[in-house]
Every structure is written in C-alpha cells, then in structure tokens.
Amino acid sequence: MTDMQEIVARAIDPNCAGLVYAGRAGTFPCSRQGRFQEGGKSWCSQHAPSKVAERHAKANKKYDEKWKAIDAAKLQAENKIWNSAIEAAAEVLDGLAEDLFTRAEQIEISSVRNAMKDQMVAYKLGAAAIRKLKKP
C-alpha cells in the first residue's frame, strides 16, 4: 500500500476495526487510532491480526511446554503404577511355580510329577511374558 493509499484509508476510517467486549453491555468498536493497515482495514497494535497471531503463538508456545511437562509427569506416574501391578502379577506366578515345584518333589508318581513340572515351566514363562509388558 502506498503512502497516499494509507492516508486515504485513515481519512476514511481512522479508528481501529477491532471490537471490544464490554461485558453485559455488549461489544463496541475499538476507540484507538488505526496505525496498521491489514486486509484493507485500519488496526491498532492490540487488534491487528498479525499482532494477535504473534501473541497467540507466544502464549501457545509457553503453555505447550507447560502441558508437555504435565503430560510427561502423568505418563510417568501411570507407568509406575502399571509396572508395579505387572511385577506383582509376575511375582504371584513365580510363587505358584515355586510352590508347585516343592509339591512336585514330594510326589512319587513320575507322570504326575512331570505334569506339575510342566505347569511350573508354564507359570515361569507366563511371569517372564508379563514382565515384558512393563513400560519405560
């Protein structure tokens, strides 16, 4: 926009094209003088679309960092709970396997003893598989 066009635009509509919210009274045109020309309208520094976009980008960056930190802390807490539950389940299976092993040693019938040892191995494998479900 040339200097002459800017002068003409200010002469036609010298005030900012922005609207100001005034509570229950509604919205009113901004009373400031338009110092920026964007989209064929005059804008003050508060309502100029480019300035508004800059402020929003700055605020979004600040709060994005804040929310990323909060989300990371929540995820870490959830993973801690998950991992403790996984470890508890694996310990139960390990305990069952050890108990089964102790009982199998007391049984004199070899086919029953072998079946119990096979079940013990299955419990141990289950415990190992469950531990793989842990999250970092």
C-alpha distance (Angstrom), angle and dihedral (degrees) to the residues before:
residue distance angle dihedral
M1 . . .
T2 3.78 . .
D3 3.79 123.9 .
M4 3.80 91.0 -106.3
Q5 3.81 92.3 52.1
E6 3.80 90.0 49.3
I7 3.80 91.6 51.2
V8 3.80 91.1 49.0
A9 3.81 91.9 47.4
R10 3.81 91.5 51.7
A11 3.76 91.4 46.6
I12 3.81 91.1 52.7
D13 3.82 96.4 43.7
P14 3.84 111.4 4.3
N15 3.79 95.6 169.4
C16 3.77 128.9 81.9
A17 3.81 115.6 -87.7
G18 3.83 91.1 -140.6
L19 3.79 124.6 111.9
V20 3.80 124.0 -130.1
Y21 3.80 120.5 -148.4
A22 3.80 112.0 -135.1
G23 3.81 103.3 -176.8
R24 3.79 116.6 -114.1
A25 3.78 90.1 -6.0
G26 3.81 89.0 70.3
T27 3.79 129.9 -135.1
F28 3.77 128.7 -34.1
P29 3.79 134.4 -173.3
C30 3.79 114.2 -92.3
S31 3.81 110.6 -99.7
R32 3.81 96.1 -149.8
Q33 3.77 123.1 107.8
G34 3.79 114.3 -100.3
R35 3.81 108.7 -114.8
F36 3.81 98.2 165.6
Q37 3.78 127.7 61.1
E38 3.80 114.6 -149.5
G39 3.78 127.8 154.3
G40 3.79 91.8 -2.1
K41 3.83 93.1 -59.4
S42 3.78 135.1 101.2
W43 3.81 117.7 -115.9
C44 3.78 136.2 -176.7
S45 3.82 118.6 -130.9
Q46 3.81 91.4 -97.1
H47 3.81 98.1 52.1
A48 3.82 101.7 32.2
P49 3.83 106.1 123.0
S50 3.81 92.5 -131.2
K51 3.83 91.9 51.1
V52 3.81 91.5 46.4
A53 3.81 89.9 51.5
E54 3.82 90.6 50.2
R55 3.82 92.0 51.2
H56 3.80 92.2 46.9
A57 3.81 91.8 48.8
K58 3.81 91.1 50.4
A59 3.82 92.8 48.1
N60 3.81 92.5 44.7
K61 3.80 91.0 51.8
K62 3.80 91.4 51.1
Y63 3.78 94.6 48.1
D64 3.82 94.2 40.1
E65 3.80 88.4 60.2
K66 3.81 90.6 46.8
W67 3.80 94.0 49.4
K68 3.80 92.8 44.8
A69 3.81 88.6 56.1
I70 3.82 91.5 47.6
D71 3.82 92.0 47.6
A72 3.80 91.2 48.7
A73 3.81 90.9 51.3
K74 3.82 91.5 48.8
L75 3.81 91.6 48.4
Q76 3.78 91.1 49.4
A77 3.82 91.1 50.8
E78 3.82 91.8 47.7
N79 3.81 91.1 48.5
K80 3.80 90.4 50.5
I81 3.81 90.7 53.9
W82 3.81 91.5 44.7
N83 3.80 92.9 49.0
S84 3.80 93.1 48.9
A85 3.82 90.0 51.1
I86 3.82 90.7 48.5
E87 3.80 91.6 49.1
A88 3.83 91.1 48.6
A89 3.81 90.8 52.3
A90 3.80 91.3 47.7
E91 3.80 91.1 49.6
V92 3.82 90.1 52.1
L93 3.80 89.9 53.4
D94 3.81 91.0 46.3
G95 3.81 89.5 50.8
L96 3.79 91.1 50.1
A97 3.78 90.1 49.7
E98 3.81 92.6 50.7
D99 3.81 91.8 46.5
L100 3.78 90.5 49.0
F101 3.79 91.0 49.0
T102 3.82 91.0 51.8
R103 3.80 91.7 50.0
A104 3.81 93.0 44.7
E105 3.79 90.4 56.7
Q106 3.82 89.4 57.1
I107 3.81 94.9 52.3
E108 3.77 116.4 90.8
I109 3.81 98.6 -163.4
S110 3.79 104.7 93.2
S111 3.82 97.5 -153.8
V112 3.81 91.7 54.4
R113 3.81 91.1 43.6
N114 3.83 91.1 51.2
A115 3.80 91.5 48.2
M116 3.82 90.0 51.1
K117 3.80 91.0 48.8
D118 3.81 89.6 50.1
Q119 3.80 88.6 52.2
M120 3.81 89.0 49.0
V121 3.80 90.1 54.0
A122 3.81 89.2 49.9
Y123 3.82 90.0 52.9
K124 3.81 91.1 49.5
L125 3.81 91.3 49.1
G126 3.81 89.6 47.8
A127 3.80 90.6 52.0
A128 3.81 90.7 49.9
A129 3.81 91.2 48.1
I130 3.79 91.7 49.5
R131 3.81 91.6 50.6
K132 3.82 88.7 56.8
L133 3.80 87.6 64.6
K134 3.79 91.2 69.6
K135 3.78 116.1 119.3
P136 3.81 125.8 -138.3
